[in-house]
Amino acid sequence: MNHLNESPPTAGCGHSAPHGHAAHRSHTAQRHRRLGLGGPRRRGAAAVETAIALPLLLVLVFGAVELADGIFLKQALTVAAYEGAREVTRQKGTAAAGQRRIDEVLAARGITEYGYSVEPVATEETPRSTRLTVRLTAPVDSVSWSPLRLFTGKTIEKTVSMVRQ
């Protein structure tokens, strides 16, 4: 075998076989395809994949945020209804005292839009051992800032019943 007629390997190629510039470009293109570094066709496929996946990802993210807002509102109403019921069921507690306490609790959480009722109506003369029910309602829209508005027009209601002390 005569090694004098063979040309030395191209630097960085790693092949010992003789080849010119065209063969080197072909080898580089094959390596890029193997590594996913494609040309215009690959970039086009990536654009299509992004166009399909991005809206789905955004709906998932904003949907999760809106769901979390609803859970936050439900928890805030639960705490406020309990605190309001505690005020109403105290000795000489009134519906107005319950309203003030509910206002404090919900204002601390940034919730200003809600409905409130006490049944039966609590006054200072309401007898002990009377079961009083505090009902709070609030629209989910009052805490949601998501552009999806999945729960538009929906309300959350929380009811707490306690016996007058």
MOWOHU-V933394 format. One record per residue. RES is the residue in one small letter. PHI is phi in radians with two decimals (* if undefined). BURIAL is 1 if it has 24 or more other ideal C-beta (glycine too) atoms within 12 Angstrom, else 0. Layout:
res={RES & RES}
phi={PHI & PHI}
burial={BURIAL & BURIAL}
//
This chain:
res={m & n & h & l & n & e & s & p & p & t & a & g & c & g & h & s & a & p & h & g & h & a & a & h & r & s & h & t & a & q & r & h & r & r & l & g & l & g & g & p & r & r & r & g & a & a & a & v & e & t & a & i & a & l & p & l & l & l & v & l & v & f & g & a & v & e & l & a & d & g & i & f & l & k & q & a & l & t & v & a & a & y & e & g & a & r & e & v & t & r & q & k & g & t & a & a & a & g & q & r & r & i & d & e & v & l & a & a & r & g & i & t & e & y & g & y & s & v & e & p & v & a & t & e & e & t & p & r & s & t & r & l & t & v & r & l & t & a & p & v & d & s & v & s & w & s & p & l & r & l & f & t & g & k & t & i & e & k & t & v & s & m & v & r & q}
phi={* & -1.82 & -1.50 & -1.28 & -1.47 & -1.51 & -1.51 & -1.19 & -1.10 & -1.25 & -1.07 & 1.43 & -1.43 & 1.57 & -1.80 & -1.67 & -1.33 & -1.25 & -2.83 & -1.79 & -1.13 & -1.11 & -1.16 & -1.15 & -1.11 & -1.13 & -1.13 & -1.14 & -1.11 & -1.11 & -1.13 & -1.13 & -1.11 & -1.10 & -1.52 & 1.41 & -1.75 & -1.37 & -1.51 & -1.06 & -1.14 & -1.21 & -1.14 & -1.15 & -1.14 & -1.13 & -1.14 & -1.16 & -1.06 & -1.14 & -1.09 & -1.47 & -1.35 & -1.07 & -1.05 & -1.12 & -1.13 & -1.13 & -1.09 & -1.10 & -1.16 & -1.16 & -1.11 & -1.14 & -1.13 & -1.15 & -1.12 & -1.10 & -1.07 & -1.13 & -1.14 & -1.03 & -1.11 & -1.09 & -1.15 & -1.10 & -1.15 & -1.08 & -1.13 & -1.13 & -1.12 & -1.12 & -1.13 & -1.13 & -1.13 & -1.07 & -1.17 & -1.15 & -1.53 & -1.19 & -1.04 & 1.07 & -1.29 & -2.24 & -1.09 & -1.15 & -1.14 & -1.10 & -1.07 & -1.06 & -1.15 & -1.11 & -0.98 & -1.07 & -1.12 & -1.28 & -1.11 & -1.12 & -1.82 & 1.35 & -1.89 & -2.05 & -1.84 & -2.81 & -1.98 & -2.47 & -2.63 & -2.24 & -2.26 & -1.13 & -1.03 & -1.66 & -2.19 & -1.12 & -1.58 & -1.06 & -1.17 & -1.09 & 1.21 & -1.46 & -1.39 & -1.96 & -2.07 & -1.79 & -2.15 & -2.07 & -2.34 & -2.65 & -1.29 & -1.09 & -1.03 & -1.19 & -2.10 & -1.52 & -2.13 & -1.18 & -1.24 & -1.25 & 0.93 & -1.17 & -1.95 & -1.03 & 1.43 & -1.54 & -2.17 & -1.97 & -2.15 & -2.31 & -2.18 & -2.27 & -2.00 & -2.46 & -1.69 & -1.08 & -1.42}
burial={0 & 0 & 0 & 0 & 0 & 0 & 0 & 0 & 0 & 0 & 0 & 0 & 0 & 0 & 0 & 0 & 0 & 0 & 0 & 0 & 0 & 0 & 0 & 0 & 0 & 0 & 0 & 0 & 0 & 0 & 0 & 0 & 0 & 0 & 0 & 0 & 0 & 0 & 0 & 0 & 0 & 0 & 0 & 0 & 0 & 0 & 0 & 0 & 0 & 0 & 0 & 0 & 0 & 0 & 0 & 0 & 0 & 0 & 0 & 0 & 0 & 0 & 0 & 0 & 0 & 1 & 0 & 0 & 1 & 1 & 0 & 1 & 1 & 1 & 0 & 1 & 1 & 1 & 1 & 1 & 1 & 1 & 1 & 1 & 1 & 1 & 1 & 1 & 1 & 0 & 0 & 0 & 1 & 1 & 1 & 0 & 1 & 1 & 1 & 0 & 1 & 1 & 0 & 0 & 1 & 1 & 0 & 0 & 1 & 0 & 1 & 0 & 0 & 1 & 1 & 1 & 1 & 1 & 0 & 0 & 0 & 1 & 0 & 0 & 0 & 1 & 0 & 0 & 0 & 0 & 0 & 1 & 1 & 1 & 1 & 1 & 1 & 1 & 1 & 1 & 1 & 1 & 1 & 1 & 0 & 1 & 0 & 0 & 0 & 0 & 1 & 0 & 0 & 0 & 0 & 1 & 0 & 1 & 1 & 1 & 0 & 1 & 0 & 1 & 0}
//
